[in-house]
C-alpha cells in the first residue's frame, strides 16, 4: 500500500526496535517508514546501529525535542505519490491481525479522511468518571456519552475499547492514518508541551473529511503517562484555552470546566497540579480581559 509511517522518538531505541519488528511482519501495509529522532548523542548512535539491522525502507531525520515539530517534519517528508500517512507512537503494540483488519477496512471504505486503530486499555471507573457522567456535566458541556466527541467547552471524550466502528470528531495520534491530499501540519503552539496537540490537529482534519475508529484493528499503548506536575497543571489550562479560542467554542463553559477541574484535582490532593491550574487560569483570564478591552 502507498502509505508512509511517521514515528517521532526520543531516547528510546529499544522501543523503536520493537515496533520495527512488528512492522517488518506487515510490509504489505506501507512502503516507507519515516523516523524523526530527538535523542541525545549516545542514543542517536544506538538508534542508527539498530536501524541497520532491519531490511526496511527507512528514512531517519533529526530534530530538537518537540513531538509536534517532529511529526511536522515527517509529514513534510511523505512521498507525494503516497495516498496515506500514519502517525505512530514508538510505544504502541498491535494484535497479530490488526494491520490486515485496518487494510481491509480502508480499501473498502475510502470515503474517510482519518482512520484510527482501536486503542484497548484498562478502564477504571473513578469518582472523576462519576462527576463527568453527571447530568450537570452534560448540561454545561463537559461530558457526552459518545466517544470522540468535542464539546462546546473545548473538553473532549475519550476514544478507547470501542465495540463497533464509530465516527468521531477527533482522533488521538498514537496509531492513526490520514489521507495525503493536503499537508495539514500540527499547530506548533503546542511545541513546548504537546498536551492536546492531537485534539487540535484531528479536529481540523475533521473539517476536510470524516474520521473513524476501526473496531477490529486493535492496538495497545505501553506507557500511560501520569501527569501531576505544576507545569502540566498550567499547560492543561493554557492549551485548552488556546484550543477553544482558535476554534471559537464557548469560553464561558471552558472557564466553568476549568474551575470544576481545579476542584477535582484538589479533592485528590494533587497540589502541584492545582497550583499550576491556578497560574494557568490567571494567565488566560489576563489574556481574555486584555483582548476584550481592545
Long-range contacts (C-beta under 8 A, 24 or more apart in sequence): 1-28, 1-29, 1-30, 1-31, 1-83, 1-84, 1-103, 1-106, 2-31, 2-79, 2-81, 2-82, 2-83, 2-84, 3-29, 3-30, 3-31, 3-82, 3-83, 3-84, 3-85, 3-86, 3-177, 4-30, 4-31, 4-32, 4-33, 4-34, 4-74, 4-77, 4-78, 4-79, 4-82, 4-84, 4-85, 4-86, 4-180, 5-30, 5-32, 5-33, 5-34, 5-85, 5-86, 5-88, 6-34, 6-36, 6-71, 6-74, 6-75, 6-78, 6-85, 6-86, 6-87, 6-88, 7-33, 7-34, 7-35, 7-36, 7-74, 7-88, 7-89, 7-90, 8-35, 8-36, 8-37, 8-38, 8-67, 8-70, 8-71, 8-74, 8-89, 8-90, 9-35, 9-36, 9-37, 9-38, 9-39, 9-47, 9-70, 9-90, 10-37, 10-38, 10-39, 10-65, 11-39, 11-40, 11-43, 12-39, 12-43, 12-90, 12-91, 13-39, 13-43, 13-46, 13-47, 13-50, 15-90, 15-91, 15-222, 16-47, 16-50, 16-51, 16-90, 17-50, 17-53, 18-93, 19-88, 19-90, 19-91, 19-92, 19-93, 20-50, 20-51, 20-54, 20-56, 22-93, 22-94, 23-56, 24-54, 24-55, 24-56, 26-99, 26-100, 27-56, 28-99, 28-103, 29-99, 29-102, 29-103, 30-86, 31-57, 31-79, 31-82, 32-57, 32-58, 32-59, 32-79, 32-82, 33-57, 33-58, 33-59, 34-59, 34-61, 34-74, 34-77, 34-78, 35-59, 35-60, 35-61, 36-61, 36-62, 36-63, 36-70, 36-71, 36-73, 36-74, 37-61, 37-62, 37-63, 38-62, 38-63, 38-64, 38-65, 38-66, 38-70, 66-188, 66-191, 66-192, 66-194, 67-194, 67-197, 68-186, 68-187, 68-188, 68-190, 68-191, 68-194, 68-197, 69-186, 69-188, 69-191, 71-173, 71-186, 72-185, 72-186, 72-188, 75-183, 75-184, 75-185, 75-186, 76-183, 76-185, 78-180, 80-180, 82-180, 83-179, 83-180, 84-177, 84-178, 84-179, 84-180, 85-177, 85-178, 85-180, 86-175, 86-176, 86-177, 86-178, 87-173, 87-174, 87-175, 87-176, 87-177, 87-178, 88-174, 88-175, 89-173, 89-174, 89-175, 89-221, 91-221, 91-222, 91-223, 92-174, 92-175, 92-219, 92-220, 92-221, 92-222, 93-219, 93-220, 93-222, 94-175, 94-218, 94-219, 94-220, 95-217, 95-218, 95-219, 97-216, 98-216, 98-217, 98-218, 98-219, 99-217, 101-214, 101-216, 101-217, 101-218, 102-177, 102-214, 102-217, 105-165, 105-214, 105-216, 105-217, 106-177, 109-212, 111-209, 111-210, 112-209, 112-210, 112-211, 112-212, 113-178, 113-179, 113-205, 113-206, 113-208, 113-209, 113-210, 113-211, 114-171, 114-176, 114-177, 114-178, 114-179, 114-202, 114-205, 114-206, 114-209, 114-210, 114-211, 114-212, 115-176, 115-177, 115-178, 115-211, 115-212, 115-213, 115-214, 116-159, 116-168, 116-171, 116-172, 116-175, 116-176, 116-177, 116-211, 116-212, 116-213, 116-214, 117-174, 117-175, 117-176, 117-213, 117-214, 117-217, 117-218, 117-219, 118-160, 118-161, 118-162, 118-213, 118-214, 118-215, 118-216, 118-217, 118-218, 118-219, 119-159, 119-160, 119-161, 119-172, 119-174, 119-175, 119-219, 119-220, 119-221, 120-160, 120-161, 120-218, 120-219, 120-220, 121-160, 121-161, 121-220, 121-221, 121-224, 123-160, 123-161, 127-267, 128-264, 128-268, 131-260, 131-264, 137-260, 140-253, 140-256, 140-257, 141-250, 141-253, 141-257, 142-253, 142-256, 142-257, 142-260, 147-213, 148-211, 148-213, 150-199, 150-203, 151-253, 152-249, 152-250, 152-253, 153-244, 153-249, 153-250, 153-253, 153-254, 153-256, 153-257, 154-240, 154-241, 154-243, 154-244, 154-247, 154-249, 154-250, 154-253, 154-254, 154-257, 155-240, 155-257, 156-199, 159-213, 162-213, 162-215, 163-215, 164-215, 165-212, 165-213, 165-214, 165-215, 166-212, 166-213, 166-215, 167-210, 167-211, 167-212, 168-206, 168-211, 168-212, 168-213, 169-203, 169-206, 169-211, 170-198, 170-199, 170-202, 170-203, 170-206, 170-211, 171-198, 171-202, 171-205, 171-211, 171-213, 172-198, 172-202, 173-197, 173-198, 173-201, 173-202, 174-219, 174-221, 175-219, 176-202, 178-205, 179-208, 179-209, 181-208, 182-208, 184-208, 187-246, 189-242, 190-239, 193-231, 193-232, 193-235, 193-239, 195-227, 195-232, 195-235, 195-236, 195-239, 196-239, 196-240, 196-243, 199-243, 200-243, 200-246, 200-247, 203-243, 203-247, 227-273, 228-270, 228-272, 228-273, 229-272, 229-273, 229-276, 230-272, 230-273, 230-275, 230-276, 230-279, 231-276, 232-273, 232-276, 233-265, 233-270, 233-272, 233-273, 233-274, 233-275, 233-276, 233-277, 233-279, 233-280, 234-276, 234-277, 234-279, 234-280, 234-283, 235-276, 235-280, 236-261, 236-273, 236-276, 236-277, 236-280, 237-276, 237-277, 237-280, 237-281, 237-283, 237-284, 238-280, 238-283, 238-284, 241-280, 241-284, 241-287, 241-288, 251-288, 255-281, 255-285
